[in-house]
Amino acid sequence: MIENLSDSNIENIIRNNAFVLVDCYTEWCGPCKAFAPVLESFASQNRIIKVIKIDVERNPIFAKKYNIRSVPTLLFFERGQLRDTKIGMSDLNTLNRLYKR
């Protein structure tokens, strides 16, 4: 199960894990819902990367800080630093190719 975080705790997770993939979503987003099983599968296959979610409508501080204007958006952090941004849905093969560690 992927943790759903908020403005109050997400930065701590990003800083304290070597590799973090953040799924930026909203509750009403159809593509976000369709993408959820792919992300769950990726998370279960890649235990080194911490996969988390944040609802950007309910957490505007995070959304503003990382300039999230479209959902779904994936943010990949390495040792607390933003290394990659992917906007839109992806399939499992693409996620594995981009973020395999």
C-alpha positions in Angstrom: 0.0 0.0 0.0 1.3 3.4 -1.0 1.2 6.0 1.8 -0.9 9.1 1.2 0.9 12.1 2.7 0.2 15.8 3.3 2.0 19.2 3.4 2.9 18.6 7.0 4.8 15.4 6.6 5.9 14.8 3.0 9.2 16.9 3.1 10.4 14.8 6.0 9.9 11.6 4.0 11.6 13.1 0.9 14.7 14.2 3.0 15.0 10.9 4.9 14.9 8.4 2.1 17.5 7.9 -0.6 15.0 7.5 -3.4 11.4 8.8 -3.4 8.8 8.8 -6.1 5.9 11.1 -5.4 2.6 10.7 -7.3 0.8 14.1 -7.4 -2.9 13.5 -7.9 -6.4 14.7 -7.2 -9.5 12.7 -6.1 -11.5 13.7 -9.2 -8.8 12.9 -11.8 -9.8 9.9 -14.0 -6.2 9.3 -15.3 -4.9 9.4 -11.7 -7.4 6.6 -10.8 -6.5 4.6 -13.8 -2.8 5.0 -13.1 -3.1 3.9 -9.4 -2.8 0.1 -10.1 0.3 0.6 -12.2 1.9 2.7 -9.5 1.0 0.0 -6.9 2.6 -2.6 -9.0 5.8 -0.5 -9.4 6.0 0.1 -5.7 5.7 -3.6 -4.9 8.4 -4.5 -7.4 10.8 -1.7 -6.4 11.4 -1.7 -2.6 14.4 0.5 -2.8 12.3 3.4 -4.0 9.8 4.8 -1.5 6.6 5.5 -3.5 4.2 8.0 -1.9 1.1 10.0 -3.0 -0.1 13.5 -2.3 -3.5 15.1 -3.2 -2.3 18.5 -4.6 -5.7 20.1 -4.2 -5.7 19.4 -0.4 -2.0 20.2 -0.1 -1.4 23.5 -1.9 1.9 24.2 -0.2 3.6 21.2 -1.8 1.8 21.8 -5.2 3.0 25.4 -5.3 6.6 24.6 -4.2 7.0 22.1 -7.1 4.8 24.0 -9.6 2.3 21.2 -10.1 -0.1 22.3 -12.8 -1.3 19.0 -14.2 -2.1 15.6 -12.7 -1.0 12.9 -12.6 2.6 14.2 -12.2 5.4 12.1 -10.8 8.4 13.7 -9.0 11.5 11.6 -8.5 13.8 12.6 -5.6 17.3 11.3 -5.0 18.7 12.1 -1.6 16.2 14.9 -1.1 16.9 16.6 -4.4 14.3 16.7 -7.3 15.9 14.7 -10.1 13.1 14.1 -12.6 9.5 15.1 -13.3 7.1 13.1 -15.5 3.7 14.5 -16.4 0.8 12.2 -17.4 0.2 8.5 -17.1 2.9 5.9 -17.6 2.9 2.1 -18.0 4.9 -0.2 -15.8 7.7 -0.7 -18.4 8.3 3.0 -18.6 8.4 3.4 -14.9 10.8 0.6 -14.6 13.0 2.0 -17.3 13.0 5.5 -15.8 13.4 4.7 -12.1 14.9 1.2 -11.8 17.5 1.3 -9.0 
